[in-house]
């Protein structure tokens, strides 16, 4: 069973599934903190061995876009 779990973990890590799961969870939590504003990360790198998460290209979309004087979809 440990060998199968190890292989499954390795494959999911290799294909970026863990990074995508972390990205979705981080976006949801940040959205809660920012009063339900949509948050989009361009890329998140997950380094399990060092315990680091590196995020790049953060976009915070304006929840009240209609109130802005220009047509920008993000703040």
C-alpha positions as CSV (number, residue, x, y, z in Angstrom):
1,X,0.0,0.0,0.0
2,X,2.9,2.4,0.8
3,X,4.4,1.9,-2.6
4,X,1.1,2.6,-4.4
5,X,0.6,5.7,-2.3
6,X,4.1,6.9,-3.0
7,X,3.7,6.4,-6.7
8,X,0.3,8.2,-6.7
9,X,1.8,11.1,-4.7
10,X,4.7,11.3,-7.1
11,X,2.5,11.3,-10.2
12,X,0.1,13.9,-8.8
13,X,3.1,16.1,-7.8
14,X,4.7,15.6,-11.2
15,X,1.6,16.7,-13.1
16,X,0.9,19.7,-11.0
17,X,-2.3,18.5,-9.3
18,X,-1.1,19.4,-5.8
19,X,-0.2,22.9,-7.0
20,X,-3.6,23.4,-8.5
21,X,-5.3,22.2,-5.4
22,X,-3.3,24.6,-3.3
23,X,-4.0,27.4,-5.7
24,X,-7.8,26.9,-5.5
25,X,-7.6,26.7,-1.7
26,X,-5.5,29.9,-1.4
27,X,-7.8,31.8,-3.8
28,X,-10.9,30.8,-1.8
29,X,-9.3,31.9,1.5
30,X,-8.1,35.2,0.1
31,X,-11.5,35.8,-1.4
32,X,-13.0,35.4,2.1
33,X,-10.5,37.8,3.6
34,X,-11.1,40.4,0.8
35,X,-14.9,40.6,1.2
36,X,-15.8,38.0,-1.5
37,X,-13.7,39.7,-4.2
38,X,-12.5,37.3,-6.8
39,X,-8.8,36.5,-6.5
40,X,-6.7,35.0,-9.3
41,X,-3.2,33.7,-9.1
42,X,-1.3,33.4,-12.3
43,X,1.0,30.7,-11.0
44,X,1.7,29.1,-7.7
45,X,4.9,27.0,-7.1
46,X,4.8,24.4,-4.3
47,X,8.1,23.2,-2.8
48,X,7.2,20.4,-0.5
49,X,10.8,19.6,0.6
50,X,11.4,23.2,1.8
51,X,7.9,23.9,2.9
52,X,7.4,26.9,0.6
53,X,4.6,28.3,-1.5
54,X,5.6,30.9,-4.1
55,X,2.8,32.9,-5.8
56,X,3.1,35.1,-8.8
57,X,0.8,37.4,-10.7
58,X,-1.9,38.1,-8.2
59,X,-5.1,39.8,-9.5
60,X,-7.8,41.0,-7.2
61,X,-11.0,41.6,-9.2
62,X,-13.3,44.4,-8.1
63,X,-16.6,43.1,-6.7
64,X,-18.2,46.5,-7.3
65,X,-17.0,47.1,-10.9
66,X,-20.1,49.1,-11.8
67,X,-19.2,51.8,-9.3
68,X,-15.8,52.5,-10.9
69,X,-15.4,55.3,-13.5
70,X,-13.4,53.2,-15.9
71,X,-13.9,49.7,-17.3
72,X,-11.1,48.0,-15.5
73,X,-12.1,44.5,-14.4
74,X,-9.5,44.5,-11.6
75,X,-8.1,46.8,-9.0
